Amino acid sequence: MKITKAVIPAAGLGTRVLPATKSMPKEMFPIVDKPAIQYIVEEAVKAGITDILIITNRGKGVIEDHFDRSPELETALDKPEKQDILEAVKGISSLANITFIRQIETKGLGHAILRAKNFVGDEPFAVMFGDDVIIGESPAIGELIDAYGEFGKGVVGVKLVPESEIHKYGSLKVENLHDNVFKCTDMVEKPQTPEEVLSCYSILGRCVLPPEIFGILENTKPGKGGEIQLTDAMKEIAVTEGMTAVEYTGTRYDMGNKLGILQASVEVGVNHPEIGEGLKEYLKEFVKTL
Ligand code: UTP
């Protein structure tokens, strides 16, 4: 079955990057000249997604404005020497069919995804975390969609995280199937003791889920942090039917984390056609002073 719908949860409070996120959504933080969420929408479109639901919250209306037309700006840019940027600005609103819904209360990622039940209907769908930008040759969500096609089970996008950090993430029980593809039969959110750690593979930013997740989420009680955890609902699928885990090939930048934001700017910046060379020169000089 072709996967054409994606849900982007972007309603989190972003407390790890306060005060910047007090009135500016972290999903709108720029990486060079594009907001994080636009990279995510472009990744979805590259993977064949046509319909996207962005889950927002109070104070995040600027995300809606970004994907809308901007008549005054477009008129101002309509000059012979500004045609490139005019096309770039106009193109944003026609990337995909993008709709929005608000998560009225910030009760966790699982609670946010449940808001997408009517939009998704009865088909498998992609989930792309609004603060995880993944840059690579192929769209990460496309690699997960391929694995859904191969095994017909829910898929989680994973990476290895350092053992010392695993208590901040989800930990997965995995068994290699081939290449970068694993069978996943259990998971635990933020393991607090070494006994709870199943492996250092963690879900980072992307999933493909069957519509059955909604029935499970409706019965999922608040877990770690008093929030309705998506991991708790996915665990039920993992231990019963099993899931597939794909170690996607791109590099992931956590835009909800101070260091992640800076890494994204530097690494995307050095490859940018306009500023790449200048940034490399600057960095070479700057590191000599460290
Ligand atoms: P995070 O835990 O990374 O985001 O959630 P957060 O809650 O904003 O983080 P901090 O700890 O306060 O800094 C992963 C994704 O789920 C969304 C976030 O926007 C992010 O894209 N999310 C989280 C929601 O949409 N709703 C929620 O209630 C919680």
Residues whose N, C-alpha, C, O or C-beta is under 5 A from the ligand:
A	BS01	UTP	P9 A10 A11 G12 L13 G14 T15 R16 V17 I55 E105 T106 K107 G108 L109 A112 F129 G130 D131 G256
